[in-house]
Amino acid sequence: MQITSHILMIRPVDFKFNTQTAGNNKFQQVSVQQDVQQQALREFDDFAALLRKNGVDVTVIDDTPDPETPDSIFPNNWISFHENGEVYLYPMYAENRRPERRQDILDILGRKFRIGRVTDLSGYEAQEQYLEGTGSMVLDRENKIAYACLSLRTSQEVLADFCNRSGYLPVAFSAADANGFPIYHTNVMMCIGSSFAVVCLDALPDTADRQKVASSIQASGKTLLPISLEQMNHFAGNMLEIKNNAGEHLLVMSAQALRSLRPEQVGQLELQGRIISPALYVIEQNGGGSARCMLAEIHLDER
């Protein structure tokens, strides 16, 4: 239940630094490069090809030039797929991200997978309340726990609504970077795998929150693998465990994330699955997201 071999990726058509998200995403950095879209497209295509080479079923759908959606490369923020056939659509903070929710993408996926009920939470945008999918939440699907660091993009009210509808237990907390600035998405500071959890506990300033998160992970039977704030800044928390068509466990993280880890940490992670590490430097710099953000896991039955 925790991992899948089916992945949705959105191929960018106009990827660039998004000024509407930069105010609360400190992982974004302004680039002086003139060919960001072309470089990001190469990184995207190489990433998708690498996953397919390793036996992962990747559905790639092209973005559209109109309307302008510079962050469409991160589909996990607007949609999630669940093993009971349910699909959730999420409210997003930036106005130019909201058109990423496309019915035609659901239609395309519905030809291959069995889609049941679709629950649209995007109405919360009118109340300026947001929950950006599996960016805002890191899901322990097996134990039905939703970990979420609260921020402008992660509302406790919408989190509670999702959990009430889906049967998940919310574990909410506050998280901040080394300068005390709130972390915008939970999935840049933690990853939940089938038997492990990578977490930057140093990002939780409140002792009670640190204990709550650590205790929840340990009670679920998962091995807690801590990372530092510096490693988090290099996207070491932005990992995703998936599997290939042969059932082999794969741990996907960017080349930058892998380089930030100590040899003993890499050794611990290699016990969990074979590491796949695409180079995503242009996407990471301009988009403020990494490998995990680019992958929407499809936990649906095939037709």
C-alpha positions in Angstrom: 0.0 0.0 0.0 2.8 2.4 0.7 4.5 2.3 -2.6 3.6 1.9 -6.3 5.2 1.4 -9.6 2.8 3.8 -11.4 3.8 7.4 -11.6 2.3 10.5 -13.3 4.7 13.3 -14.5 3.8 16.5 -16.3 6.2 17.6 -19.0 6.8 21.4 -18.8 6.2 23.8 -21.6 7.1 27.1 -19.9 9.0 26.2 -16.7 10.6 29.2 -14.9 11.0 31.0 -11.6 7.5 31.6 -10.3 7.3 34.9 -8.5 3.9 34.1 -7.0 5.4 31.2 -5.0 8.8 32.7 -4.1 7.7 34.7 -1.2 7.1 31.6 1.0 9.3 29.1 -0.8 12.9 29.8 0.3 14.2 26.9 -1.7 13.7 28.9 -4.8 16.6 31.0 -6.1 16.5 33.6 -8.9 18.4 32.3 -11.9 20.3 34.5 -14.4 20.1 31.7 -17.0 18.3 32.5 -20.2 17.3 29.0 -21.3 15.7 27.7 -18.1 12.8 26.0 -19.9 15.2 24.1 -22.3 17.5 23.0 -19.5 14.6 22.0 -17.3 13.0 20.0 -20.2 16.3 18.1 -20.6 16.4 17.3 -16.9 12.7 16.2 -17.0 13.1 14.0 -20.0 16.3 12.4 -18.6 14.5 11.7 -15.3 11.5 10.1 -17.0 13.8 8.0 -19.1 15.8 6.9 -16.1 12.7 5.8 -14.3 11.5 3.8 -17.3 14.9 2.3 -17.8 14.6 1.0 -14.2 11.2 -0.6 -14.8 8.8 2.1 -13.5 5.5 2.7 -15.3 5.6 6.4 -16.0 2.6 8.3 -17.6 3.9 11.5 -19.0 1.4 14.2 -20.0 2.4 17.4 -21.7 1.6 20.8 -20.1 -0.3 23.3 -22.2 1.1 26.8 -23.1 -2.2 28.5 -22.2 -2.9 29.2 -19.4 0.6 30.0 -18.0 1.5 27.4 -15.4 5.2 27.7 -14.6 5.1 25.0 -11.8 3.1 22.3 -13.6 6.2 20.1 -13.4 5.1 19.5 -9.7 1.7 17.6 -10.1 1.7 16.1 -6.6 0.5 19.5 -5.2 -2.9 19.4 -6.9 -3.8 15.7 -7.0 -3.4 12.5 -5.1 -4.5 8.9 -6.0 -5.5 6.3 -3.4 -5.7 2.5 -3.4 -9.5 2.5 -2.9 -9.9 4.3 -6.2 -10.4 7.8 -4.7 -8.8 10.9 -6.1 -8.4 14.2 -4.3 -8.0 17.6 -5.9 -6.4 20.3 -3.7 -6.6 24.0 -3.0 -3.3 25.8 -4.0 -1.9 29.1 -2.7 -0.6 30.6 -6.0 -3.3 31.7 -8.5 -1.1 30.7 -11.5 -0.9 27.1 -10.1 -4.6 26.5 -9.9 -5.1 25.9 -13.6 -2.8 22.9 -13.2 -5.9 21.0 -12.2 -7.0 19.7 -15.5 -10.0 17.4 -16.2 -8.3 16.1 -19.4 -5.5 14.6 -17.2 -8.1 12.7 -15.2 -9.8 11.6 -18.5 -6.4 10.3 -19.9 -5.6 8.4 -16.6 -9.2 7.0 -16.5 -8.5 5.0 -19.7 -5.8 3.1 -18.0 -6.8 3.1 -14.3 -10.0 2.6 -12.4 -11.0 6.0 -10.9 -13.8 6.0 -8.3 -14.9 9.0 -6.4 -13.2 12.4 -7.1 -13.2 14.8 -4.1 -12.5 18.4 -5.0 -11.2 20.5 -2.0 -10.3 23.4 -4.2 -13.3 25.5 -2.9 -11.2 26.4 0.1 -9.3 28.7 -2.1 -12.1 31.2 -1.8 -11.5 31.2 2.0 -7.7 31.5 1.5 -7.2 28.1 3.0 -4.8 25.7 1.3 -3.6 22.1 1.3 -1.1 21.4 -1.5 -1.5 17.6 -1.8 1.4 15.4 -1.0 3.6 18.4 -0.8 1.7 19.7 2.2 1.2 16.2 3.6 3.6 13.2 3.8 1.3 10.2 3.9 2.0 7.0 5.8 -0.5 5.1 3.6 -0.2 1.8 5.5 -0.9 3.3 8.9 -3.2 6.1 7.6 -1.2 8.9 9.1 -0.9 12.3 7.4 2.2 14.3 8.6 1.9 18.0 7.9 4.0 21.1 8.8 1.6 24.0 9.0 2.3 27.0 6.8 0.6 29.4 4.5 0.2 26.5 2.1 -1.0 24.0 4.7 -4.1 24.9 6.6 -5.1 22.9 9.6 -8.7 23.3 8.7 -8.3 21.7 5.2 -6.0 19.1 6.7 -8.7 18.1 9.1 -11.3 17.9 6.3 -9.0 15.7 4.2 -8.4 13.4 7.1 -12.1 13.2 8.1 -13.0 12.2 4.5 -10.1 9.8 3.9 -9.7 8.2 7.3 -6.2 9.5 8.0 -5.0 10.6 11.4 -3.4 14.1 11.2 0.0 14.7 12.8 0.4 18.5 12.5 3.4 20.5 13.6 5.5 23.6 13.0 8.8 23.5 11.1 11.3 26.2 10.2 14.6 26.6 8.5 17.9 27.7 10.1 16.7 31.3 9.9 13.4 30.6 11.6 11.4 30.9 8.3 8.5 28.5 8.1 9.1 25.5 5.8 6.6 25.7 2.9 6.0 22.0 2.3 6.3 19.0 4.5 7.9 16.9 1.8 11.1 18.9 1.7 11.8 17.9 5.2 10.6 14.3 5.5 9.9 11.1 3.6 7.9 8.1 4.7 8.8 4.8 3.1 7.5 1.3 3.6 9.8 0.5 6.6 11.7 3.8 7.2 11.2 7.6 7.7 13.7 10.3 6.7 13.1 13.4 8.8 14.8 16.6 9.6 13.9 16.8 13.3 16.2 19.8 13.6 13.6 21.8 11.6 11.0 21.4 14.4 11.7 24.2 17.0 9.2 22.9 19.5 10.4 20.0 21.6 6.9 18.6 22.0 6.5 18.6 18.2 9.8 16.7 17.8 8.7 14.1 20.3 5.3 13.8 18.7 6.6 13.1 15.2 9.4 10.8 16.4 7.0 8.8 18.6 4.5 8.5 15.8 7.1 7.2 13.4 8.5 4.7 16.0 5.0 3.5 17.0 4.3 2.7 13.3 7.3 0.4 13.3 9.4 2.4 10.9 13.1 3.1 11.3 13.8 6.9 11.8 16.7 8.2 9.8 17.5 11.8 10.7 19.0 14.4 8.4 20.4 17.8 9.2 19.1 21.3 8.2 22.0 21.6 5.7 21.0 18.3 4.1 17.4 19.4 4.0 18.5 22.5 2.2 20.0 20.3 -0.5 16.6 18.4 -0.9 17.7 15.3 1.1 14.2 15.2 2.6 12.6 15.2 -0.8 12.8 11.5 -1.5 10.2 9.0 -2.6 10.2 5.2 -2.3 8.6 3.5 -5.3 8.9 0.1 -6.9 9.5 -1.2 -10.4 7.5 -3.7 -12.4 9.6 -6.5 -10.9 8.7 -5.5 -7.4 12.2 -4.1 -6.6 12.2 -1.2 -4.2 13.7 2.0 -5.5 14.5 5.2 -3.6 14.3 8.3 -5.7 16.2 11.4 -4.8 18.1 14.0 -6.8 21.8 14.0 -7.4 22.2 17.0 -5.2 20.4 15.3 -2.4 22.5 12.2 -2.7 25.7 14.2 -2.6 24.7 15.9 0.6 24.4 12.6 2.5 27.2 11.0 4.5 28.4 7.6 3.5 26.8 5.9 6.5 23.4 7.5 5.7 23.7 6.3 2.1 24.4 2.8 3.4 21.3 2.9 5.6 19.1 4.1 2.7 20.5 1.4 0.3 19.2 -1.2 2.7 15.7 0.2 2.0 16.0 0.2 -1.8 18.2 0.9 -4.8 18.9 4.6 -5.1 17.9 6.4 -8.3 19.4 9.9 -8.4 18.7 12.2 -11.5 20.4 15.5 -11.9 17.8 18.2 -11.4 19.8 21.3 -10.6 17.9 23.8 -12.8 14.5 22.5 -11.7 15.6 22.6 -8.0 17.0 26.1 -8.2 14.2 27.8 -10.1 11.2 25.7 -8.8 12.3 25.2 -5.2 11.2 21.5 -5.5 13.0 18.3 -6.3 12.6 14.7 -7.4 9.7 13.8 -5.1 7.7 16.9 -6.1 7.8 15.8 -9.7 6.2 12.5 -9.0 2.5 11.9 -8.4 2.1 8.3 -7.3 -0.9 6.5 -8.9 -2.3 4.1 -6.3 -5.1 2.9 -8.6 -6.0 -0.5 -10.0 -5.3 -0.9 -13.7 -8.2 -1.6 -16.1 
